Amino acid sequence: MRSFARVADLHSFTKAAEALGLSRAVVSTRVAELESHLRCQLLHRTTRRVGLTADGAEYLARCQRILAELESADEAVRRAGVSPQGRLRVDVPVEFGRSLLIPALPQFTARYPDLQLEVQFNDRVVDLIAEEIDLVVRVGAVREPHLIARRIVGTRLLTCGAAEYLREHGVPATPEDLRRHRLVGYLSTGTRRASRWIFQRGAQRMRLALPFNIAFNSAEAQIRAAIRGVGLVQAMDLVVAEALAIGRLQVVLPDWSAPGKSVSVVYSAALRDSPKIRVFADFAAELLRRYRQRVDALLGLAG
């Protein structure tokens, strides 16, 4: 199964053999024996490339889960009471990575020097199994049954604008007034459409499909545009708190702030006992909790 999974990942028997420290003939024989055992073809073989059959793609997903379980079981026994070791691949939102993770990494790497950390920054929802990611920090709901999600902090949605923009265009008094303003939207990674803005005052809650003058697939770009006076923006308080605190943005419609998506640390259920998953999950969770406290303080000072 390991040989098959590596061939499927690298699309090459030769590269898989090199990665496994085996001969090409051994890897080829192992995959052929597996196909014989299963009585189906897992791989398409050509002189230029190796690809998965439909059966192979389905079997690969199951193999990856099984191999992750085996690795987790081995590591839990082998590393009990020992510093976590090995490669750990994580995926985090861009703003979390730049603002919180990078400044705190020296402390983490000093504490766990035997971990080889690989970090991806992006704002899309990744498939942990398909992309071979061990752990993600995810904004929003987690519905995959094979994943464990530790909810860490909640957020609120704030509608904001730069002072320069508000002086020129005025301050909206109601959510409907936004239709007469220039708006900066966020493109959903799932639908590739601009997300609706959400407002709540008491029991009254609304989701508005607003006309956006410009929209980005990056929360960072969205906020930077608003700071430059391009238009009004709605974003999570965790993202805009510091810009609000130093006066680069101002909250509008404060009575219409709505609860936003929660932020969770997410990993495969197969890795729940992995020491390296545990230590990084705890580390990321503490960063988020401390920042939540800081944001609450900043917003309190900002009014």
C-alpha atoms as a printed R data frame, in Angstrom:
    type eleno elety resid chain resno       x      y       z
1   ATOM     1    CA   MET     A     1   0.000  0.000   0.000
2   ATOM     2    CA   ARG     A     2   2.847  2.407   0.797
3   ATOM     3    CA   SER     A     3   4.486  1.639  -2.547
4   ATOM     4    CA   PHE     A     4   1.222  2.156  -4.413
5   ATOM     5    CA   ALA     A     5   0.477  5.423  -2.580
6   ATOM     6    CA   ARG     A     6   3.931  6.802  -3.329
7   ATOM     7    CA   VAL     A     7   3.714  5.881  -7.022
8   ATOM     8    CA   ALA     A     8   0.288  7.533  -7.220
9   ATOM     9    CA   ASP     A     9   1.624 10.652  -5.495
10  ATOM    10    CA   LEU     A    10   4.724 11.001  -7.675
11  ATOM    11    CA   HIS     A    11   3.217  9.625 -10.932
12  ATOM    12    CA   SER     A    12   6.355  7.578 -11.419
13  ATOM    13    CA   PHE     A    13   7.663  4.164 -10.378
14  ATOM    14    CA   THR     A    14  11.245  5.416 -10.604
15  ATOM    15    CA   LYS     A    15  10.658  8.437  -8.370
16  ATOM    16    CA   ALA     A    16   8.651  6.349  -5.922
17  ATOM    17    CA   ALA     A    17  11.458  3.797  -5.715
18  ATOM    18    CA   GLU     A    18  13.989  6.551  -5.003
19  ATOM    19    CA   ALA     A    19  11.761  8.033  -2.296
20  ATOM    20    CA   LEU     A    20  11.251  4.631  -0.661
21  ATOM    21    CA   GLY     A    21  14.890  3.585  -0.957
22  ATOM    22    CA   LEU     A    22  13.990  0.545  -3.057
23  ATOM    23    CA   SER     A    23  14.633 -0.640  -6.569
24  ATOM    24    CA   ARG     A    24  12.142  0.141  -9.299
25  ATOM    25    CA   ALA     A    25  11.612 -3.564  -9.863
26  ATOM    26    CA   VAL     A    26  10.629 -4.121  -6.221
27  ATOM    27    CA   VAL     A    27   8.130 -1.258  -6.255
28  ATOM    28    CA   SER     A    28   6.662 -2.434  -9.568
29  ATOM    29    CA   THR     A    29   6.324 -5.982  -8.242
30  ATOM    30    CA   ARG     A    30   4.629 -4.808  -5.046
31  ATOM    31    CA   VAL     A    31   2.053 -2.746  -6.937
32  ATOM    32    CA   ALA     A    32   1.416 -5.597  -9.379
33  ATOM    33    CA   GLU     A    33   0.904 -7.994  -6.464
34  ATOM    34    CA   LEU     A    34  -1.521 -5.565  -4.871
35  ATOM    35    CA   GLU     A    35  -3.508 -5.287  -8.111
36  ATOM    36    CA   SER     A    36  -3.543 -9.060  -8.395
37  ATOM    37    CA   HIS     A    37  -4.778 -9.375  -4.829
38  ATOM    38    CA   LEU     A    38  -7.541 -6.836  -5.446
39  ATOM    39    CA   ARG     A    39  -8.335 -8.215  -8.913
40  ATOM    40    CA   CYS     A    40  -8.458 -4.758 -10.460
41  ATOM    41    CA   GLN     A    41  -6.143 -2.264 -12.114
42  ATOM    42    CA   LEU     A    42  -5.145  0.645  -9.884
43  ATOM    43    CA   LEU     A    43  -2.801  2.509 -12.231
44  ATOM    44    CA   HIS     A    44  -2.660  3.474 -15.890
45  ATOM    45    CA   ARG     A    45   0.920  2.976 -17.096
46  ATOM    46    CA   THR     A    46   2.384  4.722 -20.122
47  ATOM    47    CA   THR     A    47   5.960  5.387 -21.152
48  ATOM    48    CA   ARG     A    48   5.610  9.025 -20.075
49  ATOM    49    CA   ARG     A    49   3.350  9.031 -17.028
50  ATOM    50    CA   VAL     A    50   1.570  6.919 -14.427
51  ATOM    51    CA   GLY     A    51  -1.999  7.856 -13.514
52  ATOM    52    CA   LEU     A    52  -4.798  6.537 -11.337
53  ATOM    53    CA   THR     A    53  -7.759  4.533 -12.588
54  ATOM    54    CA   ALA     A    54 -11.162  5.258 -11.046
55  ATOM    55    CA   ASP     A    55 -10.708  2.229  -8.755
56  ATOM    56    CA   GLY     A    56  -7.207  3.418  -7.958
57  ATOM    57    CA   ALA     A    57  -8.372  6.882  -6.911
58  ATOM    58    CA   GLU     A    58 -10.950  5.413  -4.548
59  ATOM    59    CA   TYR     A    59  -8.468  2.910  -3.133
60  ATOM    60    CA   LEU     A    60  -5.797  5.599  -2.695
61  ATOM    61    CA   ALA     A    61  -8.067  7.681  -0.453
62  ATOM    62    CA   ARG     A    62  -8.655  4.648   1.767
63  ATOM    63    CA   CYS     A    63  -4.949  3.757   1.748
64  ATOM    64    CA   GLN     A    64  -3.985  7.234   2.885
65  ATOM    65    CA   ARG     A    65  -6.349  7.030   5.837
66  ATOM    66    CA   ILE     A    66  -5.081  3.565   6.802
67  ATOM    67    CA   LEU     A    67  -1.432  4.560   6.474
68  ATOM    68    CA   ALA     A    68  -2.074  7.672   8.552
69  ATOM    69    CA   GLU     A    69  -3.627  5.481  11.263
70  ATOM    70    CA   LEU     A    70  -0.607  3.192  11.193
71  ATOM    71    CA   GLU     A    71   1.804  6.107  11.403
72  ATOM    72    CA   SER     A    72  -0.150  7.599  14.267
73  ATOM    73    CA   ALA     A    73  -0.202  4.289  16.171
74  ATOM    74    CA   ASP     A    74   3.515  3.712  15.612
75  ATOM    75    CA   GLU     A    75   4.394  7.237  16.648
76  ATOM    76    CA   ALA     A    76   2.206  7.192  19.746
77  ATOM    77    CA   VAL     A    77   4.018  4.098  21.048
78  ATOM    78    CA   ARG     A    78   7.492  4.987  19.808
79  ATOM    79    CA   ARG     A    79   7.464  8.597  20.959
80  ATOM    80    CA   ALA     A    80   5.639  8.281  24.272
81  ATOM    81    CA   GLY     A    81   7.351 10.724  26.581
82  ATOM    82    CA   VAL     A    82   9.747 11.812  23.818
83  ATOM    83    CA   SER     A    83   9.851 15.103  21.922
84  ATOM    84    CA   PRO     A    84   7.743 14.948  18.713
85  ATOM    85    CA   GLN     A    85   9.731 14.264  15.573
86  ATOM    86    CA   GLY     A    86   9.293 14.106  11.819
87  ATOM    87    CA   ARG     A    87   7.580 16.145   9.121
88  ATOM    88    CA   LEU     A    88   4.443 18.118   9.944
89  ATOM    89    CA   ARG     A    89   2.543 19.754   7.086
90  ATOM    90    CA   VAL     A    90   0.106 22.506   8.076
91  ATOM    91    CA   ASP     A    91  -2.087 24.946   6.179
92  ATOM    92    CA   VAL     A    92  -3.177 28.271   7.682
93  ATOM    93    CA   PRO     A    93  -5.037 31.422   6.581
94  ATOM    94    CA   VAL     A    94  -2.705 34.056   5.168
95  ATOM    95    CA   GLU     A    95  -3.357 36.701   7.819
96  ATOM    96    CA   PHE     A    96  -3.014 34.206  10.689
97  ATOM    97    CA   GLY     A    97   0.266 32.965   9.238
98  ATOM    98    CA   ARG     A    98   1.810 36.376   8.705
99  ATOM    99    CA   SER     A    99   0.580 38.178  11.807
100 ATOM   100    CA   LEU     A   100   0.540 35.431  14.448
101 ATOM   101    CA   LEU     A   101   2.359 32.295  13.338
102 ATOM   102    CA   ILE     A   102   5.619 33.683  11.945
103 ATOM   103    CA   PRO     A   103   6.375 35.904  14.986
104 ATOM   104    CA   ALA     A   104   5.796 32.963  17.345
105 ATOM   105    CA   LEU     A   105   7.669 30.310  15.356
106 ATOM   106    CA   PRO     A   106  11.077 30.802  17.063
107 ATOM   107    CA   GLN     A   107   9.516 29.776  20.362
108 ATOM   108    CA   PHE     A   108   7.852 26.710  18.818
109 ATOM   109    CA   THR     A   109  10.895 25.507  16.857
110 ATOM   110    CA   ALA     A   110  13.157 25.960  19.883
111 ATOM   111    CA   ARG     A   111  10.829 23.799  21.951
112 ATOM   112    CA   TYR     A   112  10.446 21.097  19.274
113 ATOM   113    CA   PRO     A   113  13.731 21.087  17.339
114 ATOM   114    CA   ASP     A   114  13.144 17.624  15.827
115 ATOM   115    CA   LEU     A   115   9.998 18.646  13.970
116 ATOM   116    CA   GLN     A   116  10.319 19.516  10.288
117 ATOM   117    CA   LEU     A   117   7.522 22.021   9.797
118 ATOM   118    CA   GLU     A   118   6.089 22.709   6.326
119 ATOM   119    CA   VAL     A   119   3.600 25.601   6.245
120 ATOM   120    CA   GLN     A   120   1.231 26.667   3.469
121 ATOM   121    CA   PHE     A   121  -0.494 30.056   3.556
122 ATOM   122    CA   ASN     A   122  -3.820 30.381   1.753
123 ATOM   123    CA   ASP     A   123  -7.431 31.336   2.356
124 ATOM   124    CA   ARG     A   124  -9.128 28.451   0.555
125 ATOM   125    CA   VAL     A   125 -10.504 25.266   2.102
126 ATOM   126    CA   VAL     A   126  -8.006 22.478   1.478
127 ATOM   127    CA   ASP     A   127  -8.669 18.740   1.231
128 ATOM   128    CA   LEU     A   128  -6.423 17.294   3.922
129 ATOM   129    CA   ILE     A   129  -6.358 13.796   2.454
130 ATOM   130    CA   ALA     A   130  -5.907 14.715  -1.204
131 ATOM   131    CA   GLU     A   131  -3.274 17.376  -0.470
132 ATOM   132    CA   GLU     A   132  -1.513 15.375   2.265
133 ATOM   133    CA   ILE     A   133  -1.928 18.072   4.904
134 ATOM   134    CA   ASP     A   134  -1.687 17.033   8.549
135 ATOM   135    CA   LEU     A   135  -3.419 19.993  10.187
136 ATOM   136    CA   VAL     A   136  -5.202 23.189   9.145
137 ATOM   137    CA   VAL     A   137  -6.420 26.317  10.848
138 ATOM   138    CA   ARG     A   138  -9.835 26.745   9.240
139 ATOM   139    CA   VAL     A   139 -12.348 29.581   9.283
140 ATOM   140    CA   GLY     A   140 -15.922 28.314   9.105
141 ATOM   141    CA   ALA     A   141 -17.824 25.083   9.532
142 ATOM   142    CA   VAL     A   142 -16.176 21.665   9.232
143 ATOM   143    CA   ARG     A   143 -18.551 19.022   7.906
144 ATOM   144    CA   GLU     A   144 -16.228 16.212   6.805
145 ATOM   145    CA   PRO     A   145 -16.969 13.211   9.073
146 ATOM   146    CA   HIS     A   146 -13.375 11.956   9.026
147 ATOM   147    CA   LEU     A   147 -12.012 15.221  10.480
148 ATOM   148    CA   ILE     A   148 -11.726 16.445  14.046
149 ATOM   149    CA   ALA     A   149 -12.360 20.173  14.509
150 ATOM   150    CA   ARG     A   150 -11.351 21.923  17.728
151 ATOM   151    CA   ARG     A   151 -13.283 25.183  17.790
152 ATOM   152    CA   ILE     A   152 -10.938 27.780  19.270
153 ATOM   153    CA   VAL     A   153 -12.471 31.255  18.956
154 ATOM   154    CA   GLY     A   154 -15.521 32.981  17.572
155 ATOM   155    CA   THR     A   155 -15.594 36.163  15.495
156 ATOM   156    CA   ARG     A   156 -17.869 39.116  14.747
157 ATOM   157    CA   LEU     A   157 -18.479 40.795  11.409
158 ATOM   158    CA   LEU     A   158 -17.744 44.525  11.324
159 ATOM   159    CA   THR     A   159 -18.527 46.936   8.513
160 ATOM   160    CA   CYS     A   160 -15.729 49.494   8.158
161 ATOM   161    CA   GLY     A   161 -14.366 52.301   6.057
162 ATOM   162    CA   ALA     A   162 -11.461 54.718   5.961
163 ATOM   163    CA   ALA     A   163 -12.007 58.210   7.394
164 ATOM   164    CA   GLU     A   164 -11.186 59.747   4.013
165 ATOM   165    CA   TYR     A   165 -13.862 57.675   2.280
166 ATOM   166    CA   LEU     A   166 -16.487 58.478   4.952
167 ATOM   167    CA   ARG     A   167 -15.795 62.219   4.728
168 ATOM   168    CA   GLU     A   168 -16.326 62.145   0.981
169 ATOM   169    CA   HIS     A   169 -19.274 59.736   0.738
170 ATOM   170    CA   GLY     A   170 -20.973 59.996   4.129
171 ATOM   171    CA   VAL     A   171 -21.764 57.420   6.803
172 ATOM   172    CA   PRO     A   172 -24.513 54.839   6.131
173 ATOM   173    CA   ALA     A   173 -27.309 54.801   8.710
174 ATOM   174    CA   THR     A   174 -28.841 51.431   7.760
175 ATOM   175    CA   PRO     A   175 -27.639 48.323   5.898
176 ATOM   176    CA   GLU     A   176 -29.818 49.286   2.907
177 ATOM   177    CA   ASP     A   177 -27.906 52.585   2.649
178 ATOM   178    CA   LEU     A   178 -24.887 50.531   1.558
179 ATOM   179    CA   ARG     A   179 -26.427 50.174  -1.907
180 ATOM   180    CA   ARG     A   180 -25.481 53.817  -2.502
181 ATOM   181    CA   HIS     A   181 -21.860 53.301  -1.450
182 ATOM   182    CA   ARG     A   182 -18.744 51.890  -3.031
183 ATOM   183    CA   LEU     A   183 -18.205 48.416  -1.577
184 ATOM   184    CA   VAL     A   184 -15.217 46.055  -1.480
185 ATOM   185    CA   GLY     A   185 -16.297 42.403  -1.484
186 ATOM   186    CA   TYR     A   186 -14.692 39.053  -0.757
187 ATOM   187    CA   LEU     A   187 -14.774 36.273  -3.350
188 ATOM   188    CA   SER     A   188 -15.733 32.936  -1.820
189 ATOM   189    CA   THR     A   189 -13.191 30.223  -2.565
190 ATOM   190    CA   GLY     A   190 -16.012 27.729  -3.011
191 ATOM   191    CA   THR     A   191 -18.379 29.597  -5.336
192 ATOM   192    CA   ARG     A   192 -15.949 32.243  -6.680
193 ATOM   193    CA   ARG     A   193 -18.730 34.749  -6.130
194 ATOM   194    CA   ALA     A   194 -18.733 37.724  -3.792
195 ATOM   195    CA   SER     A   195 -20.037 36.728  -0.370
196 ATOM   196    CA   ARG     A   196 -23.206 38.322   0.929
197 ATOM   197    CA   TRP     A   197 -22.885 40.686   3.864
198 ATOM   198    CA   ILE     A   198 -24.596 39.719   7.100
199 ATOM   199    CA   PHE     A   199 -26.214 42.100   9.588
200 ATOM   200    CA   GLN     A   200 -27.917 41.520  12.915
201 ATOM   201    CA   ARG     A   201 -29.603 43.823  15.390
202 ATOM   202    CA   GLY     A   202 -31.347 42.043  18.218
203 ATOM   203    CA   ALA     A   203 -33.563 39.339  16.711
204 ATOM   204    CA   GLN     A   204 -33.440 40.935  13.255
205 ATOM   205    CA   ARG     A   205 -30.915 39.282  10.939
206 ATOM   206    CA   MET     A   206 -30.390 39.828   7.217
207 ATOM   207    CA   ARG     A   207 -28.077 38.674   4.429
208 ATOM   208    CA   LEU     A   208 -27.733 41.226   1.650
209 ATOM   209    CA   ALA     A   209 -26.552 40.605  -1.898
210 ATOM   210    CA   LEU     A   210 -24.914 43.979  -2.455
211 ATOM   211    CA   PRO     A   211 -23.421 45.535  -5.607
212 ATOM   212    CA   PHE     A   212 -19.644 45.459  -5.181
213 ATOM   213    CA   ASN     A   213 -17.399 47.832  -7.076
214 ATOM   214    CA   ILE     A   214 -14.474 45.475  -6.593
215 ATOM   215    CA   ALA     A   215 -13.960 42.088  -4.940
216 ATOM   216    CA   PHE     A   216 -10.871 40.095  -3.956
217 ATOM   217    CA   ASN     A   217 -10.181 36.458  -3.152
218 ATOM   218    CA   SER     A   218  -7.818 37.643  -0.399
219 ATOM   219    CA   ALA     A   219  -8.961 39.086   2.925
220 ATOM   220    CA   GLU     A   220  -5.662 40.949   3.182
221 ATOM   221    CA   ALA     A   221  -6.174 42.645  -0.202
222 ATOM   222    CA   GLN     A   222  -9.756 43.471   0.718
223 ATOM   223    CA   ILE     A   223  -8.689 45.247   3.924
224 ATOM   224    CA   ARG     A   224  -5.802 47.077   2.254
225 ATOM   225    CA   ALA     A   225  -8.179 48.396  -0.392
226 ATOM   226    CA   ALA     A   226 -10.576 49.669   2.270
227 ATOM   227    CA   ILE     A   227  -7.725 51.390   4.132
228 ATOM   228    CA   ARG     A   228  -6.802 53.154   0.879
229 ATOM   229    CA   GLY     A   229 -10.326 54.519   0.618
230 ATOM   230    CA   VAL     A   230 -11.511 52.292  -2.230
231 ATOM   231    CA   GLY     A   231 -14.781 51.603  -0.412
232 ATOM   232    CA   LEU     A   232 -16.485 50.073   2.593
233 ATOM   233    CA   VAL     A   233 -15.686 46.527   3.668
234 ATOM   234    CA   GLN     A   234 -17.194 43.870   5.928
235 ATOM   235    CA   ALA     A   235 -14.697 41.585   7.644
236 ATOM   236    CA   MET     A   236 -14.040 39.570  10.777
237 ATOM   237    CA   ASP     A   237 -13.051 41.595  13.817
238 ATOM   238    CA   LEU     A   238  -9.868 39.508  14.146
239 ATOM   239    CA   VAL     A   239  -8.722 40.837  10.776
240 ATOM   240    CA   VAL     A   240  -9.559 44.542  11.133
241 ATOM   241    CA   ALA     A   241  -9.002 45.097  14.874
242 ATOM   242    CA   GLU     A   242  -5.562 46.674  14.632
243 ATOM   243    CA   ALA     A   243  -6.528 48.917  11.712
244 ATOM   244    CA   LEU     A   244  -9.464 50.111  13.812
245 ATOM   245    CA   ALA     A   245  -7.324 50.654  16.895
246 ATOM   246    CA   ILE     A   246  -4.855 52.938  15.086
247 ATOM   247    CA   GLY     A   247  -7.549 54.800  13.186
248 ATOM   248    CA   ARG     A   248  -6.894 53.492   9.678
249 ATOM   249    CA   LEU     A   249 -10.466 52.183   9.565
250 ATOM   250    CA   GLN     A   250 -13.659 53.177  11.375
251 ATOM   251    CA   VAL     A   251 -16.684 51.021  12.182
252 ATOM   252    CA   VAL     A   252 -19.975 51.965  10.541
253 ATOM   253    CA   LEU     A   253 -23.356 50.463  11.440
254 ATOM   254    CA   PRO     A   254 -22.028 49.340  14.860
255 ATOM   255    CA   ASP     A   255 -25.532 48.312  15.976
256 ATOM   256    CA   TRP     A   256 -25.691 45.853  13.078
257 ATOM   257    CA   SER     A   257 -22.615 43.757  13.924
258 ATOM   258    CA   ALA     A   258 -23.334 40.053  13.421
259 ATOM   259    CA   PRO     A   259 -21.653 36.881  14.718
260 ATOM   260    CA   GLY     A   260 -19.124 35.601  12.178
261 ATOM   261    CA   LYS     A   261 -17.563 32.250  11.464
262 ATOM   262    CA   SER     A   262 -15.618 30.423  14.136
263 ATOM   263    CA   VAL     A   263 -11.944 29.523  13.798
264 ATOM   264    CA   SER     A   264 -10.932 25.897  14.406
265 ATOM   265    CA   VAL     A   265  -7.866 23.692  14.397
266 ATOM   266    CA   VAL     A   266  -8.669 20.720  12.152
267 ATOM   267    CA   TYR     A   267  -6.945 17.375  11.578
268 ATOM   268    CA   SER     A   268  -7.759 13.828  10.535
269 ATOM   269    CA   ALA     A   269  -9.367 11.585  13.122
270 ATOM   270    CA   ALA     A   270  -6.682  9.070  12.213
271 ATOM   271    CA   LEU     A   271  -4.062 11.420  13.684
272 ATOM   272    CA   ARG     A   272  -5.831 12.258  16.928
273 ATOM   273    CA   ASP     A   273  -3.133 10.512  19.005
274 ATOM   274    CA   SER     A   274  -0.147 11.922  17.114
275 ATOM   275    CA   PRO     A   275   2.189 13.886  19.440
276 ATOM   276    CA   LYS     A   276   3.231 16.277  16.674
277 ATOM   277    CA   ILE     A   277  -0.417 17.034  15.858
278 ATOM   278    CA   ARG     A   278  -1.161 17.597  19.535
279 ATOM   279    CA   VAL     A   279   1.688 20.030  20.175
280 ATOM   280    CA   PHE     A   280   1.037 22.143  17.083
281 ATOM   281    CA   ALA     A   281  -2.734 22.161  17.657
282 ATOM   282    CA   ASP     A   282  -2.178 23.375  21.221
283 ATOM   283    CA   PHE     A   283   0.318 25.984  19.992
284 ATOM   284    CA   ALA     A   284  -2.028 27.348  17.301
285 ATOM   285    CA   ALA     A   285  -4.970 27.347  19.700
286 ATOM   286    CA   GLU     A   286  -3.041 29.370  22.270
287 ATOM   287    CA   LEU     A   287  -2.008 31.904  19.611
288 ATOM   288    CA   LEU     A   288  -5.630 32.356  18.592
289 ATOM   289    CA   ARG     A   289  -6.925 32.662  22.166
290 ATOM   290    CA   ARG     A   290  -4.304 35.252  23.060
291 ATOM   291    CA   TYR     A   291  -5.096 37.229  19.927
292 ATOM   292    CA   ARG     A   292  -8.832 37.022  20.670
293 ATOM   293    CA   GLN     A   293  -8.133 38.601  24.064
294 ATOM   294    CA   ARG     A   294  -5.973 41.267  22.433
295 ATOM   295    CA   VAL     A   295  -8.652 42.059  19.858
296 ATOM   296    CA   ASP     A   296 -11.277 42.405  22.591
297 ATOM   297    CA   ALA     A   297  -8.999 44.874  24.366
298 ATOM   298    CA   LEU     A   298  -8.252 46.792  21.158
299 ATOM   299    CA   LEU     A   299 -11.907 47.089  20.234
300 ATOM   300    CA   GLY     A   300 -12.757 48.163  23.751
301 ATOM   301    CA   LEU     A   301 -10.156 50.942  23.522
302 ATOM   302    CA   ALA     A   302 -11.349 51.833  20.036
303 ATOM   303    CA   GLY     A   303 -14.850 52.415  21.345
